[in-house]
Amino acid sequence: MTKYIIKRAGIAVVVFLGITLLVYVLISLTPGSPAEMMVGGDLSKISPEKVAEVEKQLGLDKPVFVQYIKWLGNVLKGDFGTSYKTSKPVIDEIIPRLKPTLILTITSTIISLLIAVPLGVVSAYKPYSAWDYISSALAFLGTSVPNFFISLILIFIFAVKIKLLPVSGMYATSANQNIGSLIVHLILPMTALSLQSVGGILRQTRGSMLEALHGDYIRTSRALGVSEVRVVFRHGLRNALLPVLTVIGGRLPFIIGGAVITEQIFSWPGLGSLMVTSITGRDYSVIMGITVFIAAVVLIGNIIIDICYGLADPRIRQSRT
Amino acid sequence: MAEDLLKVSDLVIQFKTKKGTLTAVDHVNFTVKKGEILGLVGESGCGKSVTSMQILGLNPKENTQVPEGEILFEGRDLLKLTQKELRAVRGEEISMIFQDSLTGLDPVIPIGKILVEAIRAHHKEISKKDAWNKGVKVLESVGIPSPEKRMHEYAHQLSGGMRQRVMIGLALLNDTKLVIADEPTTALDVTIQAQILDLLKKRQEEKENSVILITHDMGVVAEMTDRIAVMYAGMIVELASTRDIFTDAKHPYTQGLLKAIPKLDQPDNEKLYIIEGTVPPLGQRGDGCPFANRCEYATERCRNERPEPHTDSNGHMVRCFRAEEQDKEV
């Protein structure tokens, strides 16, 4: 198992290098340059000489690949560069933003699991019942309605009409950062984000649970007089969880990607909103820094899912040793 | 004469499908006496598994209906039990051994935990540790070497024969009065088959419980059983002592089954005997004898009228007009 994890980590490093290279090249291909932004003022009146001078200062006049190698070398030393916009080190821009994003994505993943898995089990236990149809319809709705739309509806109902929850932000005031205030502010963005994942996880749970419940080992357990609750959860669900893990693993990038939009709408001070402002500001070094972190979160998340596979299924655990 | 442990009378089992209601088991009658091994023989789809599964109420509830019949176990009608009462019977009074032990054992739970769960499903008073120790003893008693080690292993780590031994161990855990063995050796190779049958027989002699042995292997029933019920297309067409079935089979289907057993002294150039044709599918069985389309003696009457069970003075039951007439002539 340890050997397997090391192998997976090795692959993750290669993928990671690929991602950063690709994003680096794509950014340098986009029109506009940070130099123009730094010189400032009306674009038509900027003197090209001045822009070229700033570009030279930043090292942007060199070939893309040379720039990338230089950037990568610095990253390996722990230096993510400085923000072109605020002149602060990139790492200082990102670290305070990482926590809010992780709070939002992790809680919404847990919430969507807590909603989707039990509903999926119930649907599979009584397939084609009224309950099954209702939960399928809701799942379909949650998956197909765009995230931003759900967010706006939630804000309209709970913040504007009922005035039960705050419209946006993470705390009531920046001076008073207590957990109660955090939870109240977290509810709406978390709900919006989790509703999107509920559908996929629910359908997968239902499908694999339906298959598991038709397994011969379920019949064996029943024939031994094992209680129905144990038959369904201990034998059925344990066996059905593996495909569910796959879906969660596959959803990781979407959960984090979806967070970008959700964070914008709810002014959640996470990586997503930092990313949007740095893209519009052509703040290359910050964009690259965020790319590194998001890629790392997704890759590490996938390795964790992989380890969970082994924990859930002894057959996989064995084939890996 | 030993007492009846199980008495199945006029059992009808139907499945609701999109094509309508299909009758899989049609007025089946048989008894299992205390300490007896009854063989239930027939080809795939004849209703032998469906019948045995119904005894424990294991047919899928959503589409199974039992419009007629009784399954009396020690005088109690199992068909009328609530789910909770039925659960108390399963594994405690009647247990079942299934055919495929690879898919029949939960792949993600170690053998030991499956055993502990099965013991504690009926005996909450036994601690987990005691149940574990009992599990080790049970594995030992069904001939599994180094049982302590096996307790920690998973189904896929055991060989087919070992897994089937575990299945038998599970069925024998709580000293049930009736064991239903549904093709317990079909998935195994021949040498292992003999070992498993030996084990079943030995345990049955020790505990003096009753066994329903379901199989399509005439060789197996010959060695194992006291009486044999032959099923065809949802009906029991012949029921008699094992000796009578092998020496004096009356139904043309049973005769065909016996003729189809390959013999060692058969000339090399002689083809194996087969019963021509196939079982009529569910829903197309008509009013006549279900075997009429394959029977060499079939008459007009056989095609239009269903033979009723006819029992001779020796208790040899057969459902066949021809056999009935021959009996009268004697």
Interface residues (C-beta under 8 A of the other chain):
Chain A: G215 D216 Y217 R219 T220 S221 R222 A223 L224 G225 V226 S227 E228 R230 R234 H235 R238 N239 A312 D313 P314 R315 Q318
Chain B: L56 L58 Q83 R87 A88 V89 R90 G91 E92 S95 M96 F98 D100 T103 G104 L105 D106 P107 V108 I109 P110 E117 A118 A121 H122 Y154 H156 Q157 M167 L170 L173
